Amino acid sequence: QVQLVESGGGAVQAGGSLKLSCSASGSTGDIRARGWYRQDPGKHREPVATITRGGDINYKDSVWGRFTISRDNAKNTVYLQMNSLKPEDTAIYYCNALYNIYLKWGQGTQVTVSS
């Protein structure tokens, strides 16, 4: 099994930056892809950025050029650097890990951007 622990998040003003971290433990060698998703209350959870084991990266169109997903394989940690934050980026951010046939989610962390 894989366990995920998120950190980071918080409240910032528009234009500010935040960095989220997601550390994995357990069967990390089975992880095929990692990602960051976000969810507003009453809305579906949507992908923000994903990275595969091979290094392929995808971003949600609205965060392209502002957010950067990266990883430290030695620490089994994935990061989401968020710059030029906008009020519409406000949401609960979740990391996940795809391993074998399973999808594991982190506990979520709140990001609030005020105008």
C-alpha positions as CSV (number, residue, x, y, z in Angstrom):
1,Q,0.0,0.0,0.0
2,V,0.9,3.6,-0.4
3,Q,0.3,6.4,2.1
4,L,0.3,10.1,1.2
5,V,0.8,13.1,3.5
6,E,0.3,16.6,2.2
7,S,1.7,19.8,3.5
8,G,1.6,23.4,2.5
9,G,-1.4,25.4,1.6
10,G,-2.9,28.4,3.4
11,A,-4.2,31.8,2.6
12,V,-2.6,34.3,0.4
13,Q,-3.5,37.4,-1.6
14,A,-4.0,37.4,-5.3
15,G,-0.6,37.4,-7.0
16,G,1.0,35.5,-4.2
17,S,2.7,32.1,-4.2
18,L,2.3,28.8,-2.3
19,K,4.1,25.5,-2.5
20,L,2.4,22.2,-1.7
21,S,4.2,19.0,-0.9
22,C,3.0,15.4,-1.0
23,S,5.2,12.7,0.6
24,A,4.6,9.1,-0.2
25,S,5.5,6.0,1.9
26,G,5.0,2.3,1.6
27,S,5.1,0.6,-1.8
28,T,6.4,3.7,-3.6
29,G,8.2,1.5,-6.2
30,D,4.8,0.6,-7.6
31,I,3.7,4.2,-8.2
32,R,3.1,4.9,-11.9
33,A,1.9,8.5,-11.7
34,R,1.4,11.3,-9.2
35,G,-0.9,14.2,-9.4
36,W,-2.5,17.2,-7.9
37,Y,-6.3,17.8,-8.1
38,R,-8.5,20.4,-6.6
39,Q,-12.1,20.6,-5.6
40,D,-14.5,23.4,-4.8
41,P,-17.5,22.7,-2.5
42,G,-20.3,21.3,-4.7
43,K,-18.1,20.8,-7.7
44,H,-16.2,17.8,-9.1
45,R,-12.6,17.2,-8.3
46,E,-10.5,18.3,-11.2
47,P,-7.0,17.6,-12.3
48,V,-4.5,20.4,-11.9
49,A,-1.2,18.8,-12.7
50,T,0.1,15.3,-13.2
51,I,3.4,13.6,-13.7
52,T,4.1,10.1,-14.7
53,R,6.9,7.8,-13.7
54,G,8.5,8.5,-17.0
55,G,8.4,12.3,-16.4
56,D,5.5,13.2,-18.7
57,I,3.7,16.3,-17.3
58,N,0.3,17.7,-17.9
59,Y,-1.4,20.8,-16.6
60,K,-4.9,22.2,-16.5
61,D,-5.1,24.9,-19.1
62,S,-5.9,27.7,-16.6
63,V,-2.8,27.0,-14.5
64,W,-0.3,26.6,-17.4
65,G,2.6,29.0,-16.9
66,R,1.7,29.7,-13.2
67,F,1.9,26.2,-11.6
68,T,4.8,23.8,-11.7
69,I,4.7,20.2,-10.7
70,S,8.0,18.6,-9.7
71,R,9.3,15.7,-7.7
72,D,12.2,14.5,-5.6
73,N,12.5,10.8,-6.2
74,A,14.9,10.4,-3.3
75,K,12.3,11.8,-0.9
76,N,9.3,10.2,-2.7
77,T,7.8,13.7,-2.7
78,V,5.9,15.6,-5.3
79,Y,5.6,19.4,-5.2
80,L,3.2,21.9,-6.7
81,Q,4.7,25.4,-6.9
82,M,1.8,27.8,-7.4
83,N,2.7,31.4,-8.5
84,S,0.5,34.3,-9.6
85,L,-2.4,32.8,-7.6
86,K,-5.9,34.0,-8.5
87,P,-9.1,33.9,-6.4
88,E,-10.4,31.2,-8.7
89,D,-7.6,29.0,-7.6
90,T,-9.2,28.8,-4.2
91,A,-10.1,25.1,-3.4
92,I,-9.1,22.1,-1.4
93,Y,-6.0,20.6,-3.1
94,Y,-5.5,16.8,-3.1
95,C,-2.5,14.8,-4.2
96,N,-2.8,11.3,-5.5
97,A,-0.7,8.4,-6.5
98,L,-1.6,5.7,-9.0
99,Y,0.0,2.4,-8.1
100,N,-0.9,-1.0,-9.6
101,I,-4.7,-0.7,-10.1
102,Y,-5.2,1.6,-7.1
103,L,-5.5,5.3,-6.8
104,K,-4.6,6.7,-3.4
105,W,-5.6,10.2,-2.2
106,G,-4.0,12.5,0.3
107,Q,-6.0,14.2,3.0
108,G,-6.4,17.5,1.2
109,T,-5.1,20.9,2.0
110,Q,-7.0,24.2,1.8
111,V,-5.7,27.0,-0.5
112,T,-7.5,30.3,-0.2
113,V,-6.7,33.2,-2.5
114,S,-8.2,36.6,-1.6
115,S,-8.6,39.5,-4.1
